[in-house]
Every structure is written in structure tokens, then in C-alpha cells.
């Protein structure tokens, strides 16, 4: 069976990640097929709205740790072609239908969608703090969430769909058997709008989302390099081997007290 499945309902495309045995973790094959699917959707004159979901207990568990270990490449290999959904060049609206775990890179897929429906009991996690040398500092900011909630997200705490609905990250919270029907209702509403209005409004709303400024992005890049690089693979090995990680922290222990600052990265 294909690791990415699609079905069409009139002008609506359903994109379904289909590696249920790994909670739809993103291996190279799936990333490539998603890039191809979103490219075809973008070019299609017959399809206008997409619903993005997963098979089984997971929406998407994020990076495929076992493949990353085998390749020696933390973060996984990216497809050779552009993925318009990930690059932001996809002009058409995408609705997330979150059926289960949305972790790490899976959370980031949800974050890139325009509208979100989640099944009760779904679990979300921004996992960067567990896998890199800098946690997911920007996700709560992009979502316009209060500082302590953004901090909680950045430090890798888990969130339930119910809590995310309460704080406004999720549009609809439904019973699992109503997930796709509810997403279809939202898609059908979008199709009642004038086509230019739908496309222009989605484009305008995306431009208004908060983003870290240039100095903050340079600081983040410096912090991604500030620590023992061996910990990147150790975190993935510990996950794959189901054991407690043995982190080094810093190659030079004094680096703990020599953090890069906004002033030090300014041009």
C-alpha cells in the first residue's frame, strides 16, 4: 500500500499519510510522495481545498528516528523536489484532520494548515527541545499564544486536543468518527466563497501571522550550534532503543555560561 493515499470528493482532495505501524513517521519516501501530492494539488484546476489526515492512531509522529540513525542524518533527508505545502507556495487552503498523535514534525504539519479539526484524545507535542540544541521557540509565537503556554510548548510538554481547543489552536473538537465529516463541512463552506475571495483571504491571513525578526532568527541559528553535537544522535538512538539518553550537554562545560546574545549576532 502507498505510504500516502489520496481520494477526491468533487473539488476536495483528502491526503492521508499511511504508515500506521510507525504512527505515520516521516521517512524519505513519505516526504517525497507528500511533495509530489502537494505539487499536483497546486497545479490542479479541478481541486480547490485539501484535507490532511493520517491512518491509525497517529496523525504523524514526525521524524523517522530509525531512518535518521541509519542515514546518520538528524532531521531526516528532504525530498529532491520542492514541497509547496512546506515552502508556503501552496495558494489553496488546507484543513488538518488530526486523528491522533501529532508530534515534532507532525505538529509542524498541523501548524502549517489553515484550519484544524481534531479528534478528542489526540495528543500534540513540539519535540525540538528533545531532539536538537534549541527547543521550539517560535511555535507559540506564531500561534499568538501567551508566553507561559508558548514556553511550555517550546520545552516539549505534551498537549491534549481538548486543551489546544480551549486555547484556540484547534477550530473544532469532535468524536473520532466525526473527524472527516466535520473537516468536509469546513471544506464545503470554503467552496461556497468566490474563488478569488477564498484564495486572497487565505493569502492575506498567512501574511499576518507573527514571525521572529531577523535578529531573533540569527540568534536561534547560533543557539542551534551551541552545545554538544553528539547529543543530536544520542537523543535519537535513545528513542529508537527505548532507553534513557546519556547527554553530554557541552563539549566545553564553560559554554553553558557563554550563551550567544541578540547583541552578539546583530549585523
N, C-alpha and C positions, 0 to 999 in steps of 0.2 A: 504494500500500500504506500502511496505517496506520503511524504512527511509534511506536505502542505496540500490540503484539499480545498477546492472551491465549488461553489454552487451559485446559480443565478436565479433571481426572482424578479423578473421584469428588469428594471433599471438598478436593482440592488444586487451587489456581489457579497457573498459570505466567504471570508477567508478563514480557514480553520487549520491551526497548527496541529500536527498529528504524529506526535511521538509520546503517546500516553505512558509508556513504560519508563520514561525519563522525565515525566511532568513537562513534556514539550521543551526540554532544554535546547538551546540554540547551538547546534553543531554547524559545521561549514555548509553542509548540504541544505539544511533548512534556511540558513541566511541567504544562500544563493537563490533558492526557489522563492523565498519571500520577495527578494529584489526583482526577480522576473515577474512575479504575480503583480506587484505594485506598478511595475512599468507597463504591463499590459493594461491594467485598470486605468492608469493615467491616460493612455493613448486611445482607449475605447470611446467610441461615440455613442455606444448603447448603454453604458453603465455610468451611474452618477453618484451613488452612495455605497460605501462599504461597511460591513460589519466584521469585526476582527475578534476571533474567539479561539478556544483550544478544545482538545479532546481529552476526556477523562477527568482526573482530579485536579489537573493544573491548567491554568491559562498558559503560563510559561515560567519555568524555573530559572531562566536567564542562561548565563554561560554554561556550556557543557564542560564541566571540570575535567572529566576523564580525557576528552579530546585535547583540551588545553595542556594537560600533563604530557600526553603522548607527543604533542607538537612542540612542547617547550615554549608555548606562546600564551602568557596570561592574557585573558580577554578574548581569546579565540581569533581565528583567521576571518577576515572580512571578505565578502564576495568581490569578484573581479569587476563586476558592473555596479553602477550606481543604484542605490535603493531610494526611490523618490519619497517613500514614506519616512525614511530615516533622515534624508538630507533636507527635507522641508520643501521640496519642489512639487509635491503632490497637491494639486489645487482642489481636489474633491474631498468632501468631509468623510471622516472615518469614525465609526462608533465602536467602542470597545464593549464586548460582552464577556465579562470576566467570570469564568465558570469555577475557578479555584485559585490555587497558589499563583501569585504574580510577584516574583522575587527577582531582585537585581535587574538584569537586562530585561526581564519580563515586566517588571514595574515600569521601566523606561518605555516599553512599548505602549503600555496603558497611558503613560504621561503624554505621549505624542498624539493620542487620539483627541478628537474634538468633543465628543460626548461619551458618557460612560454608564453602562448598566452593569451591576454586579449581583451575583447570586449571594444570598445570605450564607454566611460562614466562610466566604472567600478570604484569603489571607494575603496581605501585601507586605513587602519589605524592600527598603532601599539598602542594598547589601554592600555598597562600596567600602564602608568602613571595615568590613570583614575580609575584603579581598585585595585592597590597594593600600597606599600610604596616605590617602586622604579620603574621608568619608564623603557622602553625597551632599555636599554643602549647598548645592544650587536647587535641589528639587523642591523643598518647601518654599523657597523664594519664588520660583517660577509659578508655583501654585497659589501664591498670595496667602500663605498660612502664617499664623502668629509665630514669633521667634521660638518659644519653647517647643511647639509642635514641629517646626522646621528642624530644630536641634535634635529632637527625638528621632525624626526621620533620618537625619544625617548620621547619627550614631548607630544605626542598624537595628532599632527596635521594630517589632512587628506590629501591624495594624490590622484590625478586622474590617471587613466591608461595612459593618454597622457603624464603626467609629468614623471611617472615611466618609460615609454618607452624612453623618452628623456634622462634620467639619466642612462639608461642601466639595470634597474631592470627587464624589460619585453623584451622578444625576438621579439614578433610580436604583432602588434596592428591592430585589424580588426573590420569590421562591425559585429554586433551580430550574423547575420545569417551565417557568415563565421567562427565562433569560432571553432566549432568541425571539419569542413573540413580542416582548417589550422592546427589544432593540429594533425589530421590524416596524413597530408602531412609530418609533422615533424616525427611522429612515423614511417611512411613508409620509410623515409630516414634512420632512425636508423636501420631498419630491413635489409637494403642493406649492412650493415657493417658486417665483420666477427664477429660471436658471441663473441669470446674471446676479440676482439678489443673493441666491444661495452661495455662489462661488465668491462674490465680492465680500459678503459679510464674514464668511469663514476666513478669508484672507486678511481682512481688517482686524478681526479679533485676534488672529495669530500675531499680528504685528504689535499688538498692545500688551502681550504677555511680558512680565518683568524678565530681565536677564542681568547677570552680573556684568559690571562695567569692565572696560579693558584692563585697568589696573588689577581688579579682583581676579580676572582670568589669568593674568600673568603670575599673580601670587599663587593661585591654585596650581598652575603648571610647575612652579618652583616647589611647592609642597608635595606634589606627586613624586618628586625626586628626592625628598628629604627623609631618608630612612634606609634601613637595610633592604636592598632589593631582593635578597634571598627570601624575605618574608612573603613575597608575592606568590612564589611557587609553593612555599610551605603551607600557606593557607589553603591552597587548592589540593595539595597532597593530603593534608589532614582531613579535609572534607571527603575526598574520594575514599580514604582509608578508614573513615569513621572513627577518628581519634582526636585527642586534644592537640592543638598546634603547639609547636615549640618555637616561639617567635624570638628573634634576636633584638629587634627594635631599631637600633642604630649601629652602624659599623664603628663609629666613634661615639662612645656614650656622651661626650660633651655636646654632640649635635642636638641633644634634647633641649639645650638651653640656647641654641643658636638658630632659632626659627627665622625663616625669611619673613620680611615685613612688606607692607604696601610701599613704604618709602624705598626699600631696597630694590624693588622690581620696577619702579617708575622709570620711564624712558626720558 
